[in-house]
Amino acid sequence: MTTSYITHADCLKHEMGAGHPECPDRLIAVNDHMRTSGLLDQVRVLEAPLASPEDLKRVHRPAYVDLIFENAPAEGYVQLDPDTAMNPYTLAAARRAAGAGVMAVEEIMAGRSANAFCAVRPCGHHATTGRPMGFCLFNNIAVAAAFAVEKRGLERVAIVDFDVHHGNGTEDMFSAPQWQDRVLMVSFFQHPFYPGSGTQDPAPNMINVPLAAGSDGRAAKKALEDEWLPALDKFKPQMVFISAGFDAHRDDLLGGLALVEADYAWMTRELMAVAAEYSDNRIVSMLEGGYNFSALGRSAVAHVRALAKH
């Protein structure tokens, strides 16, 4: 079995105006670095399907999903919040981004892939049950995790989020009592920092590790070894989902942490060991942040190269 690399050209058409940091060049950089590294020859490249409204409504309020569908513009932009807008191609891109995670679950559960990386945008982990936020429309990782539990019969899944920003939307969804025995979320993030969440009375299934600005790979290693691994070992997830934001890189000026490519590779190997122990090696990783194009591309390659060495 190989690693699947799931993406779609529709994800390149979504853009939110000149100068916006969440732009098509991000995905172009990831694809270009994957190509020049030779990794694209070692993975199964698949086209992401459109997520169905049913898949989206598993974690989002039905009225919210309907609102996004109904407000997709035929031309120009629709501003959803100060950071997040739709152009005529955004709805398709957002549905492809969420659909990639659903496809990844299906590919892995069917035994066609050992694990998967979804090179998609817009990102998702800030989108709450009923609100777009922080460049995110649909919560891609949550859609995939809920699909694995409710449609593929897994009893326990874990979500790991190492984006520089707290995944407030994912926490919003899975803090609900009906999810607490089925979904564990572990994360670190810069704090205090956008969106300012993650430290106030988290639910028992949320392991949040705030890191001060300037923290580097040593702090990430300590968070993983001291906080994440004990929780993951106790929970014994049957699939591991990764919100793979690479904006904690030291070259990424949208954040203030100081990780490097080797840190992402090391974290990936550690999470693969967890998946090997409890999850039959099943990992679904989805691109979140990362706004220095070179650092993003290099970090994604380090991450996928580790995944491909299963």
HELIX and SHEET records of a PDB file:
HELIX    1   1 ALA A    9  LEU A   12  5                                   4    
HELIX    2   2 PRO A   24  SER A   37  1                                  14    
HELIX    3   3 LEU A   39  ASP A   41  5                                   3    
HELIX    4   4 PRO A   53  LYS A   57  1                                   5    
HELIX    5   5 PRO A   62  GLU A   70  1                                   9    
HELIX    6   6 THR A   90  MET A  109  1                                  20    
HELIX    7   7 ASN A  140  GLU A  150  1                                  11    
HELIX    8   8 ASN A  168  PHE A  174  1                                   7    
HELIX    9   9 PRO A  177  TRP A  179  5                                   3    
HELIX   10  10 GLY A  217  ALA A  223  1                                   7    
HELIX   11  11 LEU A  224  TRP A  228  3                                   5    
HELIX   12  12 LEU A  229  PHE A  235  1                                   7    
HELIX   13  13 GLU A  261  TYR A  278  1                                  18    
HELIX   14  14 PHE A  293  LEU A  307  1                                  15    
SHEET    1   A 8 ARG A  44  GLU A  47  0                                        
SHEET    2   A 8 THR A   2  THR A   7  1                                        
SHEET    3   A 8 SER A 113  CYS A 118  1                                        
SHEET    4   A 8 ILE A 283  LEU A 287  1                                        
SHEET    5   A 8 VAL A 240  ALA A 244  1                                        
SHEET    6   A 8 VAL A 157  ASP A 161  1                                        
SHEET    7   A 8 VAL A 183  GLN A 190  1                                        
SHEET    8   A 8 MET A 206  LEU A 211  1                                        
SHEET    1   B 2 VAL A  78  ASP A  81  0                                        
SHEET    2   B 2 THR A  84  MET A  86 -1                                        
END                                                                             
